[in-house]
């Protein structure tokens, strides 16, 4: 199993971020055997499809430029014109072939690892000039596989070449005495059939090389457990930072909540463990919870209510029911409408008593809280 510089086993699969970073650096699986196979097969197909046209065009170019008048042979400028004209005609004739081969080369190159452009890959790396690193690459698993592929390629191509020469020896010898038109056609036919056989051997190499390149690429990007943990920290944030952010968010939310307590109509308490501040305005479907808390937060809510003369009513079952069944900013559950209505009615009686005086109203003996909401 591969190890990093610290001796830790790279036992973890590369993460999405690791793969994306590798692509930015220009690291992607590539198979030279796949490229060679595609170019060879593409060339064969193009030769078989357009070979006669190319042969006819080249023969026409040769016929025109080899039939030179005696006077032109003695004129260097005229000979140069013939040469330039012949090259121009040949290039124009073969330009579609070259363009198609270029397209095949590009498509074959991006077929395995996709297309991407990386400026980081253009930056020179002087570490590659280190001879020790070069020896290490030579004797690595990848170097051994490349050596085996080279030997196999030599044996296959050499064997096919010998087979073609032996099989078509008579046709090759006959080319020397054949008519030029016939000879050119024979040459194209021999090249096409020989290249087709060579492509068949390259197919075997590509079938072996493509899976190996994919495996080698992912193996080189494997990570240690510590690298995975470090990446998770960098991606999602370190736990202590995330904890601090959550704490600040809670403090900000609590400050906003406490700012709503002076605007409340009533604070209902447990009496000490829970406190819930309610507010009701014209147009609301039901009273809304503007603040709630337990223990120290509840004490702070009661303190603010006292400072701003917000009525505080002790109703333990109702306070617990609202605390556990409604969040800040939400209206109270429908099952508590009756109990809260009685609570607000009592609050309004208190307000009237404070304004008009008289006998202080007594709170209801109990606020009706359904059994399923009691805690």
KEKE-3310 file (N, C-alpha, C; in steps of 0.2 Angstrom, whole numbers, plus 5000, padded with zeros to 4 digits):
npx = (5004:5002:5012:5014:5025:5027:5026:5013:4999:4991:4976:4964:4950:4952:4945:4931:4936:4950:4951:4946:4956:4967:4964:4964:4978:4982:4982:4977:4969:4978:4980:4992:4992:4978:4977:4986:4980:4967:4972:4978:4967:4959:4966:4967:4953:4951:4960:4954:4942:4944:4956:4957:4954:4964:4975:4973:4973:4986:4993:4989:4995:5008:5010:5007:5018:5029:5030:5039:5044:5059:5065:5060:5067:5080:5078:5079:5070:5057:5057:5056:5044:5036:5039:5034:5020:5017:5018:5009:4997:4997:4996:4984:4976:4978:4974:4961:4962:4973:4967:4956:4963:4969:4958:4954:4965:4964:4951:4953:4963:4956:4946:4947:4951:4944:4941:4951:4959:4974:4984:4993:5000:5008:5018:5036:5044:5057:5060:5058:5070:5078:5089:5088:5074:5070:5076:5068:5056:5058:5060:5047:5031:5023:5033:5038:5026:5026:5037:5034:5024:5030:5039:5029:5023:5033:5035:5022:5020:5031:5030:5018:5022:5032:5024:5016:5025:5030:5018:5014:5025:5027:5019:5025:5037:5033:5029:5039:5040:5028:5015:5015:5003:4995:5004:5004:4991:4992:5001:4994:4983:4991:4996:4984:4979:4989:4991:4978:4979:4989:4983:4974:4982:4986:4974:4973:4983:4978:4966:4972:4979:4971:4962:4972:4978:4968:4967:4980:4980:4970:4976:4987:4982:4976:4973:4979:4971:4973:4975:4962:4954:4960:4957:4943:4941:4946:4937:4924:4926:4935:4932:4932:4931:4919:4911:4912:4907:4893:4890:4891:4881:4870:4870:4868:4855:4848:4850:4842:4830:4828:4826:4813:4805:4801:4791:4781:4764:4762:4770:4772:4775:4784:4785:4799:4808:4804:4800:4789:4786:4772:4764:4750:4742:4731:4723:4731:4730:4732:4739:4757:4773:4786:4797:4806:4812:4823:4828:4842:4840:4826:4825:4831:4822:4811:4816:4818:4804:4799:4806:4801:4788:4779:4766:4768:4763:4760:4759:4761:4758:4753:4764:4774:4768:4767:4780:4786:4779:4779:4789:4800:4793:4783:4765:4754:4749:4733:4726:4728:4722:4710:4715:4725:4717:4710:4720:4725:4713:4713:4725:4721:4712:4720:4727:4717:4713:4725:4724:4712:4710:4704:4698:4710:4710:4708:4718:4714:4709:4714:4722:4715:4723:4726:4728:4737:4747:4753:4767)
npy = (4994:5011:5025:5040:5054:5054:5042:5036:5026:5027:5025:5029:5033:5046:5062:5072:5085:5083:5077:5087:5097:5091:5091:5105:5106:5100:5087:5072:5057:5049:5040:5034:5024:5023:5035:5032:5021:5027:5036:5028:5019:5029:5035:5024:5022:5034:5032:5021:5026:5038:5036:5032:5044:5053:5047:5048:5062:5065:5059:5066:5079:5075:5072:5084:5092:5085:5085:5094:5107:5108:5120:5126:5118:5123:5135:5142:5149:5145:5132:5133:5138:5127:5118:5125:5126:5112:5108:5116:5111:5098:5099:5106:5096:5086:5092:5091:5078:5079:5088:5081:5071:5078:5082:5070:5066:5076:5073:5059:5062:5068:5059:5050:5057:5069:5086:5100:5115:5120:5132:5130:5118:5122:5128:5128:5114:5111:5101:5090:5088:5082:5069:5058:5057:5054:5041:5034:5035:5027:5014:5012:5005:5010:5013:5000:4994:5002:4998:4984:4986:4992:4982:4972:4979:4981:4967:4964:4973:4971:4957:4958:4966:4958:4947:4954:4958:4945:4939:4948:4948:4945:4954:4966:4965:4965:4978:4986:4984:4987:4998:5016:5021:5010:5005:5015:5014:5001:5003:5011:5002:4992:4998:5002:4989:4984:4993:4992:4979:4982:4991:4982:4975:4986:4988:4978:4983:4995:4991:4985:4996:5007:5004:5003:5015:5023:5017:5019:5033:5036:5029:5036:5048:5044:5046:5049:5045:5056:5066:5066:5070:5083:5090:5090:5098:5110:5112:5112:5120:5123:5114:5122:5135:5134:5131:5143:5152:5148:5151:5165:5168:5163:5171:5184:5181:5180:5192:5200:5194:5197:5211:5212:5209:5220:5225:5216:5209:5202:5191:5175:5163:5149:5145:5149:5142:5142:5155:5164:5176:5185:5193:5202:5209:5220:5212:5201:5183:5175:5176:5180:5172:5181:5180:5168:5157:5147:5144:5154:5162:5164:5170:5183:5187:5189:5199:5210:5212:5216:5229:5236:5236:5226:5215:5200:5184:5170:5154:5139:5126:5131:5140:5130:5123:5132:5135:5122:5120:5130:5140:5155:5169:5162:5159:5154:5137:5131:5124:5130:5142:5146:5145:5155:5166:5168:5172:5184:5191:5193:5200:5212:5216:5219:5230:5239:5241:5246:5259:5264:5261:5254:5238:5225:5214:5196:5182:5169:5153:5142:5139:5132:5119:5107:5090:5083:5093:5096:5096)
npz = (5000:4996:5003:5012:5014:5027:5031:5033:5029:5013:5012:5009:4998:4985:4988:4982:4981:4981:4969:4961:4963:4958:4944:4942:4942:4931:4931:4925:4920:4906:4891:4881:4872:4869:4861:4851:4845:4841:4832:4822:4818:4813:4803:4794:4791:4784:4774:4767:4764:4756:4749:4735:4729:4734:4728:4715:4714:4718:4708:4697:4700:4700:4687:4680:4685:4682:4668:4660:4650:4639:4639:4651:4660:4660:4667:4682:4690:4684:4687:4701:4702:4698:4708:4719:4716:4714:4728:4734:4728:4732:4746:4748:4743:4753:4764:4771:4776:4785:4794:4799:4805:4815:4822:4827:4835:4845:4851:4855:4865:4875:4878:4889:4901:4900:4895:4899:4904:4911:4919:4928:4925:4915:4922:4925:4933:4942:4950:4943:4936:4945:4946:4955:4958:4945:4943:4953:4947:4936:4941:4947:4949:4939:4929:4927:4921:4910:4903:4901:4892:4882:4877:4874:4864:4854:4851:4846:4835:4828:4825:4817:4807:4801:4797:4787:4778:4774:4769:4758:4750:4736:4730:4733:4727:4714:4712:4707:4693:4689:4681:4684:4689:4693:4702:4712:4717:4722:4732:4741:4744:4750:4761:4768:4772:4779:4790:4796:4801:4810:4819:4824:4833:4841:4848:4858:4866:4870:4877:4888:4893:4896:4908:4917:4917:4923:4935:4940:4941:4951:4961:4963:4969:4981:4999:5015:5031:5040:5031:5025:5036:5039:5027:5028:5039:5033:5023:5029:5040:5055:5070:5082:5078:5071:5082:5089:5080:5080:5093:5094:5085:5092:5103:5096:5092:5104:5109:5100:5103:5117:5115:5111:5122:5130:5122:5124:5128:5139:5151:5154:5167:5175:5189:5190:5182:5168:5156:5146:5133:5127:5113:5107:5093:5084:5071:5070:5069:5080:5097:5097:5100:5107:5114:5123:5136:5147:5164:5167:5156:5157:5169:5165:5156:5164:5172:5163:5160:5172:5173:5162:5165:5161:5162:5173:5174:5184:5178:5178:5170:5158:5154:5152:5142:5131:5129:5125:5113:5104:5094:5095:5087:5081:5081:5095:5098:5092:5101:5113:5112:5120:5134:5133:5129:5141:5149:5143:5144:5158:5159:5153:5162:5173:5168:5167:5180:5185:5179:5183:5197:5212:5217:5216:5202:5203:5198:5186:5193:5186:5170:5156:5149:5137:5139:5131:5128:5140:5150)
capx = (5000:5006:5013:5016:5032:5027:5025:5006:4996:4986:4971:4957:4949:4952:4939:4930:4940:4956:4951:4946:4962:4972:4962:4967:4985:4983:4983:4971:4971:4979:4982:4995:4990:4972:4978:4989:4974:4963:4975:4979:4961:4956:4970:4965:4946:4951:4963:4950:4936:4946:4962:4957:4954:4970:4980:4971:4975:4993:4996:4988:5000:5015:5010:5008:5024:5035:5030:5042:5047:5066:5067:5059:5072:5085:5076:5078:5063:5051:5057:5054:5036:5033:5039:5029:5014:5016:5017:5002:4991:4997:4994:4976:4972:4978:4972:4955:4965:4976:4962:4952:4968:4970:4952:4954:4970:4961:4946:4956:4967:4951:4941:4948:4951:4940:4945:4952:4965:4977:4990:4998:5003:5013:5024:5041:5045:5064:5060:5058:5076:5081:5090:5085:5067:5070:5077:5063:5050:5060:5059:5041:5026:5021:5039:5038:5021:5027:5042:5031:5020:5035:5041:5024:5021:5038:5034:5016:5021:5036:5027:5013:5026:5035:5019:5014:5030:5030:5012:5014:5032:5027:5016:5030:5042:5030:5028:5045:5039:5021:5014:5015:4996:4994:5009:5002:4985:4994:5004:4988:4980:4995:4996:4978:4978:4995:4989:4972:4982:4993:4978:4971:4986:4986:4968:4974:4987:4973:4962:4976:4982:4966:4960:4978:4979:4963:4969:4986:4978:4966:4980:4992:4978:4974:4974:4979:4966:4974:4973:4955:4952:4962:4953:4936:4942:4947:4931:4919:4928:4937:4926:4932:4929:4912:4907:4912:4902:4887:4889:4890:4874:4865:4870:4864:4848:4846:4849:4836:4824:4827:4824:4806:4802:4798:4785:4776:4758:4762:4775:4769:4781:4783:4787:4806:4812:4802:4796:4787:4783:4767:4761:4745:4740:4725:4725:4734:4726:4733:4745:4763:4778:4791:4803:4805:4819:4823:4833:4845:4836:4819:4826:4832:4815:4807:4819:4816:4797:4798:4809:4797:4781:4776:4763:4771:4758:4762:4754:4766:4756:4752:4771:4778:4765:4769:4788:4788:4775:4779:4795:4800:4791:4777:4759:4753:4745:4726:4723:4729:4718:4706:4719:4728:4712:4708:4726:4725:4708:4716:4730:4717:4709:4725:4728:4711:4714:4731:4722:4706:4711:4699:4700:4714:4707:4711:4719:4710:4711:4718:4721:4714:4729:4725:4733:4743:4752:4756:4774)
capy = (5000:5017:5028:5047:5056:5053:5034:5034:5023:5031:5020:5032:5035:5053:5065:5076:5091:5081:5076:5094:5101:5088:5093:5111:5106:5097:5079:5068:5050:5049:5034:5035:5018:5025:5040:5029:5017:5031:5039:5023:5017:5035:5035:5018:5023:5039:5030:5017:5030:5043:5034:5033:5051:5055:5044:5051:5069:5065:5057:5072:5083:5073:5072:5091:5095:5081:5086:5101:5109:5108:5127:5127:5115:5128:5141:5140:5152:5141:5126:5134:5139:5121:5115:5128:5124:5105:5107:5119:5107:5092:5101:5107:5089:5082:5096:5088:5072:5082:5091:5075:5067:5083:5082:5063:5066:5080:5069:5054:5064:5070:5054:5047:5062:5075:5092:5105:5119:5122:5136:5127:5113:5126:5131:5123:5111:5109:5094:5084:5087:5078:5062:5052:5056:5050:5034:5032:5034:5022:5008:5011:5001:5013:5012:4993:4993:5005:4994:4978:4988:4994:4976:4969:4983:4979:4960:4963:4977:4967:4951:4959:4968:4952:4943:4957:4957:4938:4938:4952:4949:4945:4961:4972:4965:4967:4985:4989:4983:4989:5005:5020:5022:5004:5004:5019:5011:4995:5005:5013:4996:4988:5002:5001:4983:4983:4998:4989:4974:4985:4994:4977:4974:4991:4988:4974:4987:5000:4988:4984:5002:5012:5003:5004:5023:5025:5014:5023:5040:5036:5027:5042:5053:5042:5050:5046:5047:5062:5071:5067:5074:5090:5092:5091:5104:5116:5113:5114:5124:5119:5113:5127:5140:5133:5132:5150:5156:5146:5154:5172:5168:5162:5178:5189:5179:5181:5200:5202:5191:5201:5217:5211:5208:5226:5226:5211:5211:5198:5186:5169:5160:5142:5152:5151:5138:5144:5161:5165:5183:5185:5199:5202:5216:5220:5209:5194:5177:5173:5179:5177:5171:5185:5178:5162:5154:5143:5146:5161:5166:5165:5176:5189:5189:5192:5205:5215:5213:5221:5235:5239:5236:5221:5210:5194:5180:5163:5149:5134:5122:5135:5142:5124:5121:5136:5134:5116:5119:5136:5143:5162:5171:5158:5160:5149:5132:5132:5120:5134:5148:5147:5147:5162:5171:5170:5175:5191:5195:5195:5206:5218:5218:5222:5237:5244:5242:5251:5265:5266:5259:5249:5231:5221:5208:5190:5178:5163:5148:5138:5140:5125:5116:5100:5085:5081:5098:5097:5094)
capz = (5000:4996:5009:5011:5017:5035:5032:5034:5023:5009:5012:5008:4991:4984:4989:4976:4981:4979:4962:4957:4964:4953:4938:4941:4941:4925:4932:4923:4916:4899:4888:4874:4868:4866:4856:4845:4842:4838:4826:4817:4815:4809:4797:4790:4788:4779:4768:4764:4761:4751:4746:4728:4727:4735:4724:4708:4714:4718:4701:4693:4702:4698:4679:4678:4687:4679:4661:4660:4644:4640:4641:4658:4664:4661:4670:4689:4692:4682:4691:4707:4702:4697:4714:4724:4713:4716:4735:4735:4726:4737:4753:4747:4742:4759:4770:4774:4779:4791:4798:4802:4810:4821:4826:4830:4840:4851:4854:4858:4870:4880:4879:4895:4906:4899:4892:4904:4903:4917:4918:4933:4921:4911:4926:4925:4939:4942:4954:4938:4934:4950:4944:4960:4956:4939:4944:4956:4942:4931:4944:4950:4946:4932:4925:4925:4916:4903:4900:4898:4886:4876:4875:4870:4858:4850:4849:4842:4829:4824:4822:4812:4801:4797:4794:4781:4772:4771:4765:4752:4747:4729:4728:4734:4722:4707:4711:4703:4686:4687:4679:4690:4691:4696:4708:4718:4719:4726:4738:4745:4747:4755:4767:4772:4775:4785:4795:4799:4805:4816:4823:4828:4839:4846:4852:4863:4871:4873:4882:4894:4896:4899:4915:4921:4918:4927:4942:4942:4942:4957:4966:4965:4973:4987:5004:5022:5036:5042:5025:5024:5042:5038:5021:5030:5043:5029:5019:5033:5045:5061:5075:5087:5074:5070:5088:5091:5076:5083:5100:5092:5082:5098:5107:5093:5092:5110:5110:5096:5107:5123:5113:5110:5128:5132:5118:5125:5132:5145:5152:5158:5170:5177:5189:5189:5176:5161:5155:5139:5132:5122:5111:5103:5090:5080:5064:5071:5070:5087:5100:5095:5105:5105:5118:5128:5139:5153:5169:5167:5151:5159:5174:5162:5153:5170:5174:5158:5160:5178:5171:5158:5168:5157:5167:5173:5177:5185:5176:5176:5165:5152:5152:5149:5136:5126:5129:5122:5107:5100:5094:5094:5081:5079:5085:5099:5095:5092:5107:5118:5111:5126:5139:5132:5129:5148:5151:5140:5148:5165:5158:5152:5169:5177:5165:5169:5188:5186:5177:5187:5204:5214:5220:5211:5200:5205:5192:5186:5197:5182:5163:5153:5145:5135:5142:5126:5128:5146:5151)
cpx = (5004:5007:5015:5023:5032:5026:5018:5003:4991:4981:4964:4956:4950:4945:4937:4934:4947:4956:4950:4952:4967:4970:4965:4974:4987:4984:4976:4973:4972:4982:4985:4993:4983:4973:4981:4984:4970:4965:4976:4973:4958:4959:4968:4958:4947:4954:4958:4944:4939:4953:4962:4958:4961:4975:4979:4974:4983:4996:4995:4993:5007:5015:5011:5015:5030:5035:5032:5045:5055:5068:5066:5064:5078:5084:5075:5071:5057:5051:5054:5046:5033:5033:5034:5022:5012:5014:5011:4997:4991:4994:4986:4973:4972:4976:4966:4957:4968:4972:4958:4957:4969:4964:4952:4959:4967:4956:4948:4960:4962:4946:4942:4948:4947:4945:4946:4959:4968:4984:4995:5002:5009:5019:5029:5042:5052:5065:5061:5065:5081:5083:5088:5078:5066:5071:5071:5057:5051:5058:5052:5037:5024:5027:5039:5032:5023:5033:5039:5027:5024:5037:5035:5022:5026:5037:5028:5017:5026:5034:5022:5017:5029:5030:5016:5019:5031:5024:5012:5021:5031:5024:5021:5035:5039:5029:5034:5044:5032:5021:5013:5008:4994:4998:5006:4996:4987:4997:4999:4985:4984:4995:4990:4977:4983:4993:4983:4974:4986:4988:4974:4975:4986:4979:4969:4978:4982:4969:4965:4978:4977:4964:4966:4979:4974:4965:4975:4984:4975:4971:4985:4988:4975:4976:4975:4973:4967:4973:4966:4952:4954:4958:4945:4936:4942:4941:4926:4920:4930:4932:4926:4929:4921:4908:4907:4907:4895:4885:4887:4883:4869:4865:4867:4857:4845:4845:4843:4829:4822:4824:4816:4802:4798:4791:4779:4770:4759:4768:4772:4775:4779:4782:4794:4810:4810:4799:4795:4784:4779:4765:4755:4743:4734:4727:4728:4729:4726:4739:4752:4768:4784:4798:4801:4812:4818:4829:4835:4841:4829:4820:4827:4826:4811:4809:4817:4809:4796:4801:4804:4789:4776:4773:4766:4766:4761:4757:4759:4764:4756:4759:4774:4775:4767:4776:4789:4784:4775:4786:4794:4798:4784:4771:4758:4749:4737:4723:4724:4726:4714:4710:4722:4723:4710:4714:4726:4719:4710:4721:4726:4714:4714:4727:4723:4711:4720:4728:4716:4706:4705:4702:4704:4711:4711:4712:4715:4713:4716:4716:4720:4719:4727:4730:4738:4748:4755:4762:4775)
cpy = (5006:5021:5035:5048:5054:5046:5032:5031:5027:5026:5022:5034:5043:5056:5069:5082:5089:5080:5083:5098:5098:5090:5100:5111:5102:5089:5076:5062:5051:5043:5035:5030:5020:5030:5036:5024:5021:5034:5034:5021:5023:5035:5030:5019:5028:5037:5025:5021:5035:5042:5034:5040:5054:5053:5047:5059:5069:5063:5063:5077:5082:5073:5079:5093:5091:5082:5093:5102:5109:5115:5129:5124:5119:5134:5140:5143:5148:5135:5127:5135:5132:5117:5118:5126:5117:5104:5110:5114:5100:5094:5103:5100:5085:5086:5093:5082:5074:5085:5086:5072:5072:5082:5075:5063:5070:5076:5063:5056:5066:5065:5051:5052:5068:5081:5097:5109:5121:5126:5133:5122:5116:5128:5126:5120:5108:5103:5089:5083:5083:5071:5056:5051:5052:5043:5031:5030:5028:5015:5007:5006:5003:5012:5005:4991:4996:5001:4987:4980:4989:4987:4972:4973:4981:4972:4960:4967:4973:4961:4953:4962:4963:4948:4947:4957:4950:4937:4942:4953:4949:4952:4966:4971:4967:4974:4989:4988:4985:4996:5009:5021:5016:5003:5009:5017:5005:4997:5007:5007:4992:4992:5002:4995:4982:4987:4995:4983:4977:4988:4988:4975:4979:4991:4984:4978:4992:4997:4987:4991:5007:5010:5004:5011:5025:5023:5018:5030:5041:5034:5033:5048:5051:5046:5046:5048:5054:5068:5072:5071:5082:5093:5094:5097:5110:5117:5116:5119:5120:5119:5119:5134:5140:5134:5140:5154:5154:5150:5162:5172:5167:5168:5183:5187:5181:5188:5202:5200:5196:5208:5217:5211:5214:5228:5221:5213:5207:5193:5181:5165:5153:5142:5154:5148:5140:5151:5162:5172:5182:5192:5198:5209:5214:5217:5202:5189:5175:5176:5176:5177:5176:5184:5172:5160:5150:5145:5153:5165:5168:5171:5182:5192:5192:5199:5211:5217:5218:5228:5239:5239:5231:5216:5203:5189:5173:5158:5143:5129:5125:5137:5136:5122:5125:5135:5128:5116:5125:5139:5151:5164:5167:5160:5154:5144:5133:5129:5125:5141:5150:5149:5154:5167:5173:5174:5183:5195:5197:5200:5212:5221:5222:5229:5242:5245:5247:5258:5268:5265:5254:5243:5227:5215:5201:5186:5172:5158:5143:5140:5133:5124:5109:5096:5083:5086:5099:5093:5093)
cpz = (5000:5002:5007:5014:5024:5036:5034:5028:5020:5007:5010:5001:4991:4985:4982:4976:4979:4972:4958:4957:4959:4946:4937:4940:4935:4925:4930:4919:4909:4897:4881:4869:4865:4860:4850:4841:4838:4831:4820:4814:4811:4803:4792:4787:4783:4773:4764:4760:4755:4748:4739:4725:4728:4730:4717:4708:4714:4711:4696:4694:4700:4690:4677:4679:4684:4671:4660:4653:4645:4642:4648:4663:4665:4664:4677:4692:4690:4686:4698:4707:4701:4704:4719:4722:4715:4723:4737:4734:4730:4744:4753:4746:4749:4765:4774:4778:4785:4796:4802:4807:4816:4825:4830:4836:4846:4854:4858:4865:4876:4882:4886:4901:4906:4897:4898:4902:4909:4916:4923:4930:4917:4915:4926:4932:4939:4946:4949:4935:4939:4947:4949:4959:4950:4939:4948:4952:4938:4934:4948:4947:4939:4927:4923:4920:4910:4900:4897:4892:4880:4873:4871:4864:4852:4847:4844:4835:4825:4821:4816:4806:4797:4794:4787:4776:4769:4767:4758:4749:4739:4726:4728:4729:4715:4706:4707:4696:4684:4685:4685:4693:4695:4703:4714:4721:4724:4732:4743:4748:4752:4762:4772:4775:4780:4791:4799:4803:4811:4821:4827:4834:4844:4850:4858:4869:4874:4878:4889:4898:4899:4906:4919:4922:4923:4935:4945:4944:4949:4963:4968:4969:4979:4993:5011:5026:5038:5037:5024:5030:5041:5032:5024:5035:5039:5025:5023:5039:5051:5066:5080:5084:5073:5076:5090:5087:5078:5089:5098:5089:5087:5102:5103:5092:5098:5112:5106:5100:5113:5121:5112:5117:5131:5128:5119:5129:5139:5145:5157:5160:5173:5185:5188:5184:5169:5161:5147:5138:5126:5120:5106:5100:5086:5073:5065:5072:5077:5090:5098:5100:5103:5109:5122:5130:5145:5158:5169:5162:5153:5165:5171:5159:5159:5172:5170:5159:5166:5176:5167:5159:5163:5162:5167:5177:5178:5183:5173:5170:5158:5149:5149:5142:5130:5124:5124:5115:5103:5100:5094:5087:5078:5084:5089:5096:5096:5098:5113:5118:5118:5132:5139:5131:5136:5151:5149:5143:5155:5164:5157:5158:5173:5174:5167:5176:5189:5184:5181:5194:5206:5217:5214:5209:5202:5199:5192:5190:5192:5174:5160:5148:5143:5138:5137:5126:5135:5147:5158)
residu = (UNK:UNK:UNK:UNK:UNK:UNK:UNK:UNK:UNK:UNK:UNK:UNK:UNK:UNK:UNK:UNK:UNK:UNK:UNK:UNK:UNK:UNK:UNK:UNK:UNK:UNK:UNK:UNK:UNK:UNK:UNK:UNK:UNK:UNK:UNK:UNK:UNK:UNK:UNK:UNK:UNK:UNK:UNK:UNK:UNK:UNK:UNK:UNK:UNK:UNK:UNK:UNK:UNK:UNK:UNK:UNK:UNK:UNK:UNK:UNK:UNK:UNK:UNK:UNK:UNK:UNK:UNK:UNK:UNK:UNK:UNK:UNK:UNK:UNK:UNK:UNK:UNK:UNK:UNK:UNK:UNK:UNK:UNK:UNK:UNK:UNK:UNK:UNK:UNK:UNK:UNK:UNK:UNK:UNK:UNK:UNK:UNK:UNK:UNK:UNK:UNK:UNK:UNK:UNK:UNK:UNK:UNK:UNK:UNK:UNK:UNK:UNK:UNK:UNK:UNK:UNK:UNK:UNK:UNK:UNK:UNK:UNK:UNK:UNK:UNK:UNK:UNK:UNK:UNK:UNK:UNK:UNK:UNK:UNK:UNK:UNK:UNK:UNK:UNK:UNK:UNK:UNK:UNK:UNK:UNK:UNK:UNK:UNK:UNK:UNK:UNK:UNK:UNK:UNK:UNK:UNK:UNK:UNK:UNK:UNK:UNK:UNK:UNK:UNK:UNK:UNK:UNK:UNK:UNK:UNK:UNK:UNK:UNK:UNK:UNK:UNK:UNK:UNK:UNK:UNK:UNK:UNK:UNK:UNK:UNK:UNK:UNK:UNK:UNK:UNK:UNK:UNK:UNK:UNK:UNK:UNK:UNK:UNK:UNK:UNK:UNK:UNK:UNK:UNK:UNK:UNK:UNK:UNK:UNK:UNK:UNK:UNK:UNK:UNK:UNK:UNK:UNK:UNK:UNK:UNK:UNK:UNK:UNK:UNK:UNK:UNK:UNK:UNK:UNK:UNK:UNK:UNK:UNK:UNK:UNK:UNK:UNK:UNK:UNK:UNK:UNK:UNK:UNK:UNK:UNK:UNK:UNK:UNK:UNK:UNK:UNK:UNK:UNK:UNK:UNK:UNK:UNK:UNK:UNK:UNK:UNK:UNK:UNK:UNK:UNK:UNK:UNK:UNK:UNK:UNK:UNK:UNK:UNK:UNK:UNK:UNK:UNK:UNK:UNK:UNK:UNK:UNK:UNK:UNK:UNK:UNK:UNK:UNK:UNK:UNK:UNK:UNK:UNK:UNK:UNK:UNK:UNK:UNK:UNK:UNK:UNK:UNK:UNK:UNK:UNK:UNK:UNK:UNK:UNK:UNK:UNK:UNK:UNK:UNK:UNK:UNK:UNK:UNK:UNK:UNK:UNK:UNK:UNK:UNK:UNK:UNK:UNK:UNK:UNK:UNK:UNK:UNK:UNK:UNK:UNK:UNK:UNK:UNK:UNK:UNK:UNK:UNK:UNK:UNK:UNK:UNK:UNK:UNK:UNK:UNK:UNK:UNK:UNK:UNK:UNK:UNK:UNK:UNK:UNK:UNK:UNK:UNK:UNK:UNK:UNK:UNK:UNK:UNK:UNK:UNK:UNK:UNK:UNK:UNK:UNK)
# end
